[in-house]
Amino acid sequence: MRGTSIMIAVDAMGGDYAPQEAVQGALAAAKRGVPLILFGNQDKVLPLLSHDCSGRRALPIELVHCSDVIAMDDDPVKSILRKKDSSIVRAMQAVRSGRAQAFVSAGNSGAVMAAASTIIGRVPGILRPAIGSFLPTNTGSLFCLDLGANPDCLPEYLVQFAYMGYAYVRLTKHIAQPKIALLSNGHEPYKGSSLVRKAFDLLQKTKLEFIGNIESRDIFSGQADIVVTDGFTGNILLKGIQGTANAVMDW
Amino acid sequence: MRGTSIMIAVDAMGGDYAPQEAVQGALAAAKRGVPLILFGNQDKVLPLLSHDCSGRRALPIELVHCSDVIAMDDDPVKSILRKKDSSIVRAMQAVRSGRAQAFVSAGNSGAVMAAASTIIGRVPGILRPAIGSFLPTNTGSLFCLDLGANPDCLPEYLVQFAYMGYAYVRLTKHIAQPKIALLSNGHEPYKGSSLVRKAFDLLQKTKLEFIGNIESRDIFSGQADIVVTDGFTGNILLKGIQGTANAVMDW
Protein backbone atom coordinates (compact mmCIF):
# COMPACT_ATOMS: atom_id res chain seq x y z
CA MET A 1 0.00 0.00 0.00
CA ARG A 2 2.73 2.47 0.92
CA GLY A 3 4.39 2.11 -2.41
CA THR A 4 1.40 3.51 -4.28
CA SER A 5 -0.03 5.75 -1.59
CA ILE A 6 1.05 9.05 -0.10
CA MET A 7 2.39 9.42 3.41
CA ILE A 8 0.74 12.02 5.65
CA ALA A 9 2.68 13.90 8.33
CA VAL A 10 0.44 14.73 11.31
CA ASP A 11 1.10 17.30 14.03
CA ALA A 12 0.22 15.45 17.24
CA MET A 13 0.81 18.58 19.34
CA GLY A 14 -1.36 21.09 17.47
CA GLY A 15 -4.82 22.35 18.39
CA ASP A 16 -6.85 23.15 21.48
CA TYR A 17 -7.26 19.49 22.50
CA ALA A 18 -3.84 18.13 21.51
CA PRO A 19 -2.44 15.58 21.68
CA GLN A 20 -5.63 13.60 22.50
CA GLU A 21 -7.77 14.70 19.54
CA ALA A 22 -4.93 14.73 17.02
CA VAL A 23 -3.95 11.17 17.94
CA GLN A 24 -7.61 10.06 17.88
CA GLY A 25 -7.91 11.44 14.36
CA ALA A 26 -4.67 9.80 13.28
CA LEU A 27 -5.83 6.43 14.60
CA ALA A 28 -9.16 6.77 12.80
CA ALA A 29 -7.40 7.53 9.51
CA ALA A 30 -4.83 4.75 9.97
CA LYS A 31 -7.63 2.25 10.55
CA ARG A 32 -8.90 3.18 7.10
CA GLY A 33 -5.49 2.39 5.64
CA VAL A 34 -3.96 5.88 5.49
CA PRO A 35 -0.21 5.68 6.29
CA LEU A 36 0.83 8.37 8.77
CA ILE A 37 3.80 9.79 10.61
CA LEU A 38 2.88 11.40 13.91
CA PHE A 39 5.21 14.19 15.07
CA GLY A 40 5.11 14.97 18.78
CA ASN A 41 6.39 14.38 22.29
CA GLN A 42 6.61 10.60 22.71
CA ASP A 43 5.96 10.74 26.47
CA LYS A 44 2.57 12.26 25.73
CA VAL A 45 1.73 10.54 22.46
CA LEU A 46 2.82 6.95 23.09
CA PRO A 47 0.29 6.32 25.89
CA LEU A 48 -2.46 7.41 23.51
CA LEU A 49 -1.39 4.93 20.83
CA SER A 50 -3.03 1.89 22.31
CA HIS A 51 -2.17 -0.48 19.47
CA ASP A 52 0.99 -2.60 19.34
CA CYS A 53 3.29 -1.03 16.76
CA SER A 54 5.39 -4.14 16.38
CA GLY A 55 2.56 -6.66 16.06
CA ARG A 56 0.91 -8.22 13.04
CA ARG A 57 -2.18 -6.05 13.47
CA ALA A 58 -0.10 -2.88 13.56
CA LEU A 59 -1.67 0.21 12.05
CA PRO A 60 0.36 2.19 9.48
CA ILE A 61 1.48 4.79 12.04
CA GLU A 62 5.03 5.87 12.78
CA LEU A 63 5.95 8.21 15.62
CA VAL A 64 8.74 10.77 15.40
CA HIS A 65 9.67 12.24 18.78
CA CYS A 66 9.95 16.05 18.90
CA SER A 67 11.04 17.77 22.10
CA ASP A 68 9.63 21.26 21.33
CA VAL A 69 6.04 22.45 21.03
CA ILE A 70 4.90 25.62 19.28
CA ALA A 71 2.02 27.07 21.30
CA MET A 72 -1.10 28.65 19.78
CA ASP A 73 0.00 32.13 20.89
CA ASP A 74 3.67 31.82 19.94
CA ASP A 75 4.96 34.30 17.39
CA PRO A 76 4.90 32.38 14.07
CA VAL A 77 8.22 33.40 12.57
CA LYS A 78 10.22 33.50 15.82
CA SER A 79 8.87 30.15 16.96
CA ILE A 80 9.85 28.26 13.82
CA LEU A 81 13.34 29.77 14.00
CA ARG A 82 13.82 28.96 17.70
CA LYS A 83 11.91 25.71 18.08
CA LYS A 84 13.81 23.60 15.57
CA ASP A 85 12.70 20.36 17.22
CA SER A 86 8.99 21.26 17.22
CA SER A 87 6.41 19.01 15.57
CA ILE A 88 5.59 21.70 12.99
CA VAL A 89 9.19 22.26 11.88
CA ARG A 90 10.11 18.55 11.89
CA ALA A 91 6.98 17.54 9.98
CA MET A 92 7.51 20.23 7.38
CA GLN A 93 11.07 19.01 6.88
CA ALA A 94 9.70 15.50 6.33
CA VAL A 95 7.52 16.86 3.51
CA ARG A 96 10.44 18.72 2.02
CA SER A 97 12.65 15.62 2.06
CA GLY A 98 9.96 13.53 0.41
CA ARG A 99 9.44 11.27 3.41
CA ALA A 100 5.86 12.59 3.58
CA GLN A 101 3.73 14.17 0.87
CA ALA A 102 1.36 16.30 2.96
CA PHE A 103 1.16 17.80 6.45
CA VAL A 104 -1.92 18.14 8.65
CA SER A 105 -1.97 20.39 11.71
CA ALA A 106 -4.66 21.95 13.90
CA GLY A 107 -1.99 24.09 15.57
CA ASN A 108 -0.69 27.65 15.22
CA SER A 109 -1.71 28.47 11.65
CA GLY A 110 0.75 31.34 11.36
CA ALA A 111 3.62 29.02 12.32
CA VAL A 112 2.43 26.34 9.86
CA MET A 113 2.29 29.01 7.16
CA ALA A 114 5.73 30.38 8.00
CA ALA A 115 7.24 26.88 8.15
CA ALA A 116 5.67 25.92 4.81
CA SER A 117 6.97 29.09 3.16
CA THR A 118 10.50 28.84 4.50
CA ILE A 119 11.04 25.07 4.56
CA ILE A 120 9.09 23.93 1.50
CA GLY A 121 8.77 27.19 -0.42
CA ARG A 122 6.27 28.30 -3.04
CA VAL A 123 5.55 27.07 -6.55
CA PRO A 124 7.77 29.14 -8.89
CA GLY A 125 5.96 32.31 -9.96
CA ILE A 126 3.49 32.29 -7.08
CA LEU A 127 3.92 35.55 -5.17
CA ARG A 128 2.17 34.70 -1.89
CA PRO A 129 0.87 31.65 -0.06
CA ALA A 130 -2.81 31.65 0.91
CA ILE A 131 -4.97 29.91 3.50
CA GLY A 132 -7.90 28.13 1.89
CA SER A 133 -10.76 26.11 3.30
CA PHE A 134 -13.98 24.50 2.16
CA LEU A 135 -17.11 26.21 3.47
CA PRO A 136 -20.50 24.46 3.46
CA THR A 137 -23.15 25.59 0.97
CA ASN A 138 -26.74 24.57 0.31
CA THR A 139 -25.55 22.29 -2.49
CA GLY A 140 -22.23 20.99 -1.10
CA SER A 141 -19.20 23.17 -0.48
CA LEU A 142 -17.05 25.92 -1.92
CA PHE A 143 -13.36 26.59 -1.54
CA CYS A 144 -12.56 30.05 -0.20
CA LEU A 145 -9.16 31.73 -0.15
CA ASP A 146 -7.34 33.71 1.21
CA LEU A 147 -8.74 33.31 4.74
CA GLY A 148 -6.01 35.15 6.58
CA ALA A 149 -2.47 34.76 5.27
CA ASN A 150 -2.29 38.14 3.49
CA PRO A 151 -4.09 41.07 5.18
CA ASP A 152 -2.88 43.38 2.39
CA CYS A 153 -3.13 42.16 -1.19
CA LEU A 154 -2.39 43.35 -4.69
CA PRO A 155 -4.87 42.55 -7.48
CA GLU A 156 -2.35 40.09 -8.94
CA TYR A 157 -2.40 38.06 -5.72
CA LEU A 158 -6.16 37.56 -6.03
CA VAL A 159 -5.73 36.29 -9.58
CA GLN A 160 -3.09 33.83 -8.37
CA PHE A 161 -5.39 32.72 -5.55
CA ALA A 162 -7.97 31.96 -8.25
CA TYR A 163 -5.48 29.70 -10.05
CA MET A 164 -4.45 28.05 -6.78
CA GLY A 165 -8.10 27.38 -5.92
CA TYR A 166 -8.68 26.09 -9.46
CA ALA A 167 -5.84 23.56 -9.13
CA TYR A 168 -6.93 22.44 -5.68
CA VAL A 169 -10.64 22.07 -6.47
CA ARG A 170 -9.96 20.27 -9.75
CA LEU A 171 -7.79 17.75 -7.91
CA THR A 172 -9.86 17.28 -4.77
CA LYS A 173 -13.41 17.55 -6.14
CA HIS A 174 -12.79 16.47 -9.74
CA ILE A 175 -14.63 19.47 -11.17
CA ALA A 176 -13.26 20.07 -14.68
CA GLN A 177 -14.09 23.78 -14.82
CA PRO A 178 -14.68 25.11 -11.31
CA LYS A 179 -16.72 28.33 -11.21
CA ILE A 180 -14.74 31.15 -9.62
CA ALA A 181 -16.33 34.21 -7.97
CA LEU A 182 -14.80 37.32 -6.46
CA LEU A 183 -16.12 38.41 -3.04
CA SER A 184 -17.52 41.94 -3.27
CA ASN A 185 -20.08 44.30 -1.78
CA GLY A 186 -22.41 43.90 -4.77
CA HIS A 187 -22.72 41.61 -7.76
CA GLU A 188 -22.39 44.39 -10.33
CA PRO A 189 -18.95 44.60 -12.04
CA TYR A 190 -18.47 48.19 -10.87
CA LYS A 191 -18.92 47.28 -7.19
CA GLY A 192 -16.03 46.72 -4.81
CA SER A 193 -12.98 48.37 -3.32
CA SER A 194 -10.34 49.56 -5.77
CA LEU A 195 -8.50 46.26 -5.12
CA VAL A 196 -11.56 44.21 -6.03
CA ARG A 197 -12.40 46.26 -9.12
CA LYS A 198 -8.85 45.82 -10.46
CA ALA A 199 -8.88 42.09 -9.66
CA PHE A 200 -12.23 41.82 -11.47
CA ASP A 201 -10.71 43.24 -14.64
CA LEU A 202 -7.70 40.91 -14.43
CA LEU A 203 -9.84 37.83 -13.74
CA GLN A 204 -11.98 38.58 -16.78
CA LYS A 205 -8.87 38.34 -18.95
CA THR A 206 -7.96 34.84 -17.74
CA LYS A 207 -9.28 31.61 -19.23
CA LEU A 208 -10.71 30.64 -15.86
CA GLU A 209 -14.48 30.15 -15.47
CA PHE A 210 -14.89 33.55 -13.78
CA ILE A 211 -18.55 34.17 -12.90
CA GLY A 212 -18.05 37.68 -11.51
CA ASN A 213 -18.67 39.21 -8.10
CA ILE A 214 -20.48 37.41 -5.32
CA GLU A 215 -21.95 38.97 -2.17
CA SER A 216 -21.24 37.31 1.16
CA ARG A 217 -24.94 36.55 1.70
CA ASP A 218 -24.96 34.50 -1.53
CA ILE A 219 -21.96 32.27 -0.86
CA PHE A 220 -24.22 29.54 0.57
CA SER A 221 -26.25 29.39 -2.64
CA GLY A 222 -23.82 27.01 -4.33
CA GLN A 223 -23.39 29.15 -7.45
CA ALA A 224 -19.59 29.27 -7.04
CA ASP A 225 -17.04 26.48 -6.49
CA ILE A 226 -14.31 28.91 -5.49
CA VAL A 227 -14.54 32.33 -3.81
CA VAL A 228 -11.48 34.56 -3.98
CA THR A 229 -10.76 37.39 -1.55
CA ASP A 230 -7.91 39.09 0.30
CA GLY A 231 -6.79 37.60 3.61
CA PHE A 232 -8.26 40.38 5.75
CA THR A 233 -11.75 40.22 4.24
CA GLY A 234 -11.66 36.42 4.11
CA ASN A 235 -10.80 36.24 7.79
CA ILE A 236 -13.64 38.64 8.69
CA LEU A 237 -16.02 36.53 6.59
CA LEU A 238 -14.90 33.19 8.05
CA LYS A 239 -15.04 34.31 11.67
CA GLY A 240 -18.31 36.17 11.02
CA ILE A 241 -19.85 32.93 9.74
CA GLN A 242 -18.55 31.08 12.83
CA GLY A 243 -19.79 33.75 15.23
CA THR A 244 -23.20 34.03 13.59
CA ALA A 245 -23.73 30.27 13.45
CA ASN A 246 -22.88 30.00 17.16
CA ALA A 247 -25.09 32.98 18.07
CA VAL A 248 -28.07 31.74 16.04
CA MET A 249 -27.80 28.29 17.56
CA ASP A 250 -27.55 29.82 21.06
CA TRP A 251 -30.62 31.99 20.46
CA MET B 1 -47.37 68.13 20.67
CA ARG B 2 -45.80 69.20 17.39
CA GLY B 3 -44.30 72.27 18.98
CA THR B 4 -42.06 70.23 21.20
CA SER B 5 -41.65 67.12 19.08
CA ILE B 6 -39.76 66.37 15.91
CA MET B 7 -41.41 65.70 12.58
CA ILE B 8 -40.39 62.54 10.71
CA ALA B 9 -40.36 62.35 6.91
CA VAL B 10 -41.22 58.85 5.70
CA ASP B 11 -40.57 57.39 2.25
CA ALA B 12 -43.86 55.65 1.40
CA MET B 13 -42.42 54.25 -1.85
CA GLY B 14 -39.21 52.63 -0.56
CA GLY B 15 -38.54 48.96 0.09
CA ASP B 16 -39.52 45.59 -1.29
CA TYR B 17 -43.11 45.78 0.00
CA ALA B 18 -43.80 49.47 -0.55
CA PRO B 19 -46.09 51.27 -0.23
CA GLN B 20 -48.08 48.78 1.90
CA GLU B 21 -45.48 48.09 4.58
CA ALA B 22 -44.15 51.65 4.73
CA VAL B 23 -47.67 53.02 5.26
CA GLN B 24 -48.45 50.31 7.84
CA GLY B 25 -45.35 51.33 9.75
CA ALA B 26 -46.23 55.01 9.50
CA LEU B 27 -49.74 54.37 10.83
CA ALA B 28 -48.37 52.35 13.74
CA ALA B 29 -45.97 55.17 14.66
CA ALA B 30 -48.64 57.87 14.25
CA LYS B 31 -50.96 55.96 16.57
CA ARG B 32 -48.25 56.28 19.20
CA GLY B 33 -48.22 60.04 18.71
CA VAL B 34 -45.27 60.41 16.31
CA PRO B 35 -46.00 63.21 13.80
CA LEU B 36 -45.15 62.14 10.24
CA ILE B 37 -45.09 63.37 6.68
CA LEU B 38 -45.50 60.58 4.16
CA PHE B 39 -43.90 61.17 0.75
CA GLY B 40 -45.28 59.11 -2.11
CA ASN B 41 -47.74 58.69 -4.94
CA GLN B 42 -51.13 59.73 -3.55
CA ASP B 43 -53.05 57.38 -5.83
CA LYS B 44 -51.27 54.46 -4.19
CA VAL B 45 -50.88 55.79 -0.67
CA LEU B 46 -54.27 57.42 0.02
CA PRO B 47 -56.25 54.16 -0.22
CA LEU B 48 -53.94 52.69 2.42
CA LEU B 49 -54.56 55.54 4.85
CA SER B 50 -57.87 54.34 6.20
CA HIS B 51 -58.29 57.07 8.81
CA ASP B 52 -60.10 60.38 8.20
CA CYS B 53 -57.43 63.07 7.93
CA SER B 54 -59.88 65.94 8.53
CA GLY B 55 -61.74 64.50 11.50
CA ARG B 56 -61.28 65.03 15.24
CA ARG B 57 -59.62 61.63 15.64
CA ALA B 58 -57.14 62.31 12.85
CA LEU B 59 -53.70 60.81 13.24
CA PRO B 60 -50.69 63.16 12.95
CA ILE B 61 -49.96 62.14 9.34
CA GLU B 62 -49.58 64.46 6.38
CA LEU B 63 -49.23 63.22 2.81
CA VAL B 64 -47.06 64.94 0.21
CA HIS B 65 -47.71 63.70 -3.32
CA CYS B 66 -44.60 62.79 -5.36
CA SER B 67 -44.96 61.71 -8.97
CA ASP B 68 -41.58 59.93 -9.31
CA VAL B 69 -40.29 56.75 -7.72
CA ILE B 70 -36.64 55.75 -7.40
CA ALA B 71 -36.44 51.99 -7.89
CA MET B 72 -34.17 49.67 -5.89
CA ASP B 73 -31.90 49.11 -8.90
CA ASP B 74 -31.78 52.72 -10.13
CA ASP B 75 -28.34 54.33 -10.28
CA PRO B 76 -28.13 56.37 -7.03
CA VAL B 77 -26.59 59.58 -8.31
CA LYS B 78 -28.35 59.68 -11.68
CA SER B 79 -31.74 58.93 -10.13
CA ILE B 80 -31.62 61.77 -7.62
CA LEU B 81 -30.59 64.19 -10.37
CA ARG B 82 -33.29 63.05 -12.80
CA LYS B 83 -36.16 62.16 -10.47
CA LYS B 84 -36.62 65.51 -8.76
CA ASP B 85 -40.18 64.69 -7.75
CA SER B 86 -39.29 61.35 -6.15
CA SER B 87 -40.18 60.61 -2.54
CA ILE B 88 -36.49 60.40 -1.58
CA VAL B 89 -35.55 63.79 -3.06
CA ARG B 90 -38.67 65.57 -1.80
CA ALA B 91 -38.38 64.14 1.70
CA MET B 92 -34.71 65.08 1.92
CA GLN B 93 -35.59 68.64 0.89
CA ALA B 94 -38.17 68.72 3.69
CA VAL B 95 -35.42 67.85 6.17
CA ARG B 96 -33.14 70.49 4.72
CA SER B 97 -35.83 73.18 4.94
CA GLY B 98 -36.60 72.29 8.56
CA ARG B 99 -40.11 71.07 7.83
CA ALA B 100 -38.97 67.64 9.06
CA GLN B 101 -36.09 66.70 11.35
CA ALA B 102 -35.38 63.14 10.19
CA PHE B 103 -36.02 60.89 7.19
CA VAL B 104 -36.83 57.20 7.21
CA SER B 105 -36.62 55.06 4.05
CA ALA B 106 -36.41 51.35 3.29
CA GLY B 107 -35.64 52.19 -0.35
CA ASN B 108 -32.51 52.46 -2.51
CA SER B 109 -29.82 53.07 0.12
CA GLY B 110 -27.36 54.49 -2.41
CA ALA B 111 -29.93 57.06 -3.52
CA VAL B 112 -30.78 57.97 0.08
CA MET B 113 -27.07 58.41 0.76
CA ALA B 114 -26.51 60.51 -2.35
CA ALA B 115 -29.56 62.65 -1.62
CA ALA B 116 -28.48 63.18 2.00
CA SER B 117 -24.97 64.19 0.91
CA THR B 118 -26.04 66.57 -1.83
CA ILE B 119 -29.24 68.04 -0.37
CA ILE B 120 -28.46 68.17 3.36
CA GLY B 121 -24.67 67.93 3.31
CA ARG B 122 -22.25 66.77 5.98
CA VAL B 123 -21.34 68.14 9.40
CA PRO B 124 -18.42 70.57 8.85
CA GLY B 125 -15.11 68.70 9.06
CA ILE B 126 -16.60 65.27 8.42
CA LEU B 127 -14.92 63.86 5.31
CA ARG B 128 -17.32 61.06 4.39
CA PRO B 129 -20.83 59.92 5.25
CA ALA B 130 -21.23 56.38 6.57
CA ILE B 131 -24.00 53.80 6.77
CA GLY B 132 -24.52 52.57 10.31
CA SER B 133 -26.88 50.05 11.84
CA PHE B 134 -27.48 48.31 15.13
CA LEU B 135 -26.64 44.60 15.11
CA PRO B 136 -27.97 42.23 17.77
CA THR B 137 -25.58 40.87 20.41
CA ASN B 138 -25.95 38.45 23.30
CA THR B 139 -26.41 41.38 25.67
CA GLY B 140 -28.34 43.87 23.53
CA SER B 141 -26.98 45.53 20.42
CA LEU B 142 -23.97 47.27 18.96
CA PHE B 143 -23.76 50.02 16.39
CA CYS B 144 -21.60 49.13 13.37
CA LEU B 145 -20.35 51.50 10.71
CA ASP B 146 -19.48 51.87 7.83
CA LEU B 147 -21.67 49.14 6.33
CA GLY B 148 -21.24 50.07 2.70
CA ALA B 149 -20.98 53.77 1.88
CA ASN B 150 -17.18 53.85 1.43
CA PRO B 151 -15.56 50.77 -0.16
CA ASP B 152 -12.17 52.49 0.04
CA CYS B 153 -11.25 54.29 3.24
CA LEU B 154 -8.38 56.25 4.72
CA PRO B 155 -7.45 55.69 8.39
CA GLU B 156 -8.83 59.15 9.19
CA TYR B 157 -12.27 58.13 7.94
CA LEU B 158 -12.37 55.26 10.41
CA VAL B 159 -11.54 57.63 13.26
CA GLN B 160 -14.36 59.94 12.16
CA PHE B 161 -16.74 56.97 11.96
CA ALA B 162 -15.82 56.28 15.60
CA TYR B 163 -16.82 59.82 16.57
CA MET B 164 -20.03 59.59 14.51
CA GLY B 165 -20.90 56.29 16.20
CA TYR B 166 -20.05 57.82 19.58
CA ALA B 167 -22.45 60.73 19.03
CA TYR B 168 -25.23 58.48 17.74
CA VAL B 169 -24.97 55.84 20.47
CA ARG B 170 -24.74 58.43 23.25
CA LEU B 171 -27.92 60.09 21.99
CA THR B 172 -29.94 56.98 21.15
CA LYS B 173 -28.84 54.59 23.88
CA HIS B 174 -27.81 57.09 26.56
CA ILE B 175 -24.46 55.42 27.14
CA ALA B 176 -22.10 58.06 28.55
CA GLN B 177 -18.87 56.43 27.33
CA PRO B 178 -19.64 53.91 24.59
CA LYS B 179 -16.92 51.29 24.10
CA ILE B 180 -15.48 51.46 20.60
CA ALA B 181 -13.76 48.53 18.86
CA LEU B 182 -12.01 48.26 15.51
CA LEU B 183 -12.91 45.25 13.33
CA SER B 184 -9.77 43.24 12.57
CA ASN B 185 -8.48 39.76 11.80
CA GLY B 186 -7.12 39.33 15.32
CA HIS B 187 -7.41 41.08 18.67
CA GLU B 188 -3.69 41.84 18.97
CA PRO B 189 -2.73 45.47 18.19
CA TYR B 190 -0.36 44.37 15.41
CA LYS B 191 -3.11 42.51 13.53
CA GLY B 192 -4.96 43.97 10.58
CA SER B 193 -4.51 45.37 7.11
CA SER B 194 -2.28 48.44 6.82
CA LEU B 195 -5.47 50.55 6.93
CA VAL B 196 -6.58 48.95 10.20
CA ARG B 197 -3.16 49.15 11.83
CA LYS B 198 -2.94 52.89 11.05
CA ALA B 199 -6.49 53.48 12.27
CA PHE B 200 -5.62 51.59 15.48
CA ASP B 201 -2.77 53.99 16.19
CA LEU B 202 -4.96 57.03 15.51
CA LEU B 203 -7.83 55.74 17.65
CA GLN B 204 -5.48 55.18 20.57
CA LYS B 205 -4.62 58.87 20.50
CA THR B 206 -8.25 60.01 20.83
CA LYS B 207 -10.10 60.45 24.12
CA LEU B 208 -12.69 57.92 22.99
CA GLU B 209 -13.17 54.71 25.00
CA PHE B 210 -11.23 52.65 22.43
CA ILE B 211 -11.05 49.00 23.52
CA GLY B 212 -8.86 47.81 20.62
CA ASN B 213 -9.39 45.28 17.85
CA ILE B 214 -12.35 42.93 17.74
CA GLU B 215 -12.67 39.79 15.60
CA SER B 216 -15.90 39.25 13.69
CA ARG B 217 -16.69 36.11 15.68
CA ASP B 218 -16.67 38.16 18.90
CA ILE B 219 -19.02 40.96 17.87
CA PHE B 220 -22.00 39.12 19.38
CA SER B 221 -20.31 38.97 22.80
CA GLY B 222 -21.48 42.44 23.78
CA GLN B 223 -18.01 43.70 24.72
CA ALA B 224 -18.29 46.67 22.31
CA ASP B 225 -21.03 49.29 21.88
CA ILE B 226 -19.63 50.46 18.55
CA VAL B 227 -17.66 48.57 15.88
CA VAL B 228 -15.81 50.62 13.29
CA THR B 229 -14.77 49.32 9.87
CA ASP B 230 -14.45 50.39 6.23
CA GLY B 231 -17.53 50.17 4.03
CA PHE B 232 -16.29 47.18 2.02
CA THR B 233 -15.49 45.00 5.03
CA GLY B 234 -18.61 46.15 6.88
CA ASN B 235 -20.78 45.18 3.93
CA ILE B 236 -19.15 41.74 3.70
CA LEU B 237 -19.69 41.28 7.45
CA LEU B 238 -23.33 42.44 7.42
CA LYS B 239 -24.35 40.30 4.44
CA GLY B 240 -22.30 37.38 5.77
CA ILE B 241 -24.29 37.55 9.03
CA GLN B 242 -27.56 37.67 7.06
CA GLY B 243 -26.56 34.79 4.80
CA THR B 244 -25.31 32.62 7.66
CA ALA B 245 -28.37 33.26 9.82
CA ASN B 246 -30.64 32.30 6.91
CA ALA B 247 -28.56 29.23 6.08
CA VAL B 248 -28.37 28.00 9.68
CA MET B 249 -32.12 28.44 10.11
CA ASP B 250 -32.75 26.61 6.82
CA TRP B 251 -30.49 23.73 7.86
Boltz contact constraints between the chains, C-beta under 6 A:
constraints:
  - contact:
      token1: [A, 148]
      token2: [B, 185]
      max_distance: 6.0
  - contact:
      token1: [A, 151]
      token2: [B, 193]
      max_distance: 6.0
  - contact:
      token1: [A, 152]
      token2: [B, 193]
      max_distance: 6.0
  - contact:
      token1: [A, 152]
      token2: [B, 194]
      max_distance: 6.0
  - contact:
      token1: [A, 185]
      token2: [B, 148]
      max_distance: 6.0
  - contact:
      token1: [A, 185]
      token2: [B, 232]
      max_distance: 6.0
  - contact:
      token1: [A, 185]
      token2: [B, 235]
      max_distance: 6.0
  - contact:
      token1: [A, 193]
      token2: [B, 151]
      max_distance: 6.0
  - contact:
      token1: [A, 193]
      token2: [B, 152]
      max_distance: 6.0
  - contact:
      token1: [A, 193]
      token2: [B, 232]
      max_distance: 6.0
  - contact:
      token1: [A, 194]
      token2: [B, 152]
      max_distance: 6.0
  - contact:
      token1: [A, 215]
      token2: [B, 239]
      max_distance: 6.0
  - contact:
      token1: [A, 216]
      token2: [B, 236]
      max_distance: 6.0
  - contact:
      token1: [A, 216]
      token2: [B, 239]
      max_distance: 6.0
  - contact:
      token1: [A, 216]
      token2: [B, 240]
      max_distance: 6.0
  - contact:
      token1: [A, 216]
      token2: [B, 243]
      max_distance: 6.0
  - contact:
      token1: [A, 217]
      token2: [B, 239]
      max_distance: 6.0
  - contact:
      token1: [A, 217]
      token2: [B, 242]
      max_distance: 6.0
  - contact:
      token1: [A, 217]
      token2: [B, 243]
      max_distance: 6.0
  - contact:
      token1: [A, 220]
      token2: [B, 243]
      max_distance: 6.0
  - contact:
      token1: [A, 220]
      token2: [B, 247]
      max_distance: 6.0
  - contact:
      token1: [A, 232]
      token2: [B, 185]
      max_distance: 6.0
  - contact:
      token1: [A, 232]
      token2: [B, 193]
      max_distance: 6.0
  - contact:
      token1: [A, 233]
      token2: [B, 233]
      max_distance: 6.0
  - contact:
      token1: [A, 233]
      token2: [B, 236]
      max_distance: 6.0
  - contact:
      token1: [A, 235]
      token2: [B, 185]
      max_distance: 6.0
  - contact:
      token1: [A, 236]
      token2: [B, 216]
      max_distance: 6.0
  - contact:
      token1: [A, 236]
      token2: [B, 233]
      max_distance: 6.0
  - contact:
      token1: [A, 236]
      token2: [B, 237]
      max_distance: 6.0
  - contact:
      token1: [A, 237]
      token2: [B, 236]
      max_distance: 6.0
  - contact:
      token1: [A, 237]
      token2: [B, 240]
      max_distance: 6.0
  - contact:
      token1: [A, 239]
      token2: [B, 215]
      max_distance: 6.0
  - contact:
      token1: [A, 239]
      token2: [B, 216]
      max_distance: 6.0
  - contact:
      token1: [A, 239]
      token2: [B, 217]
      max_distance: 6.0
  - contact:
      token1: [A, 240]
      token2: [B, 216]
      max_distance: 6.0
  - contact:
      token1: [A, 240]
      token2: [B, 237]
      max_distance: 6.0
  - contact:
      token1: [A, 240]
      token2: [B, 240]
      max_distance: 6.0
  - contact:
      token1: [A, 241]
      token2: [B, 244]
      max_distance: 6.0
  - contact:
      token1: [A, 242]
      token2: [B, 217]
      max_distance: 6.0
  - contact:
      token1: [A, 243]
      token2: [B, 216]
      max_distance: 6.0
  - contact:
      token1: [A, 243]
      token2: [B, 217]
      max_distance: 6.0
  - contact:
      token1: [A, 243]
      token2: [B, 220]
      max_distance: 6.0
  - contact:
      token1: [A, 244]
      token2: [B, 241]
      max_distance: 6.0
  - contact:
      token1: [A, 244]
      token2: [B, 244]
      max_distance: 6.0
  - contact:
      token1: [A, 244]
      token2: [B, 245]
      max_distance: 6.0
  - contact:
      token1: [A, 245]
      token2: [B, 244]
      max_distance: 6.0
  - contact:
      token1: [A, 245]
      token2: [B, 248]
      max_distance: 6.0
  - contact:
      token1: [A, 247]
      token2: [B, 220]
      max_distance: 6.0
  - contact:
      token1: [A, 248]
      token2: [B, 245]
      max_distance: 6.0
  - contact:
      token1: [A, 248]
      token2: [B, 248]
      max_distance: 6.0
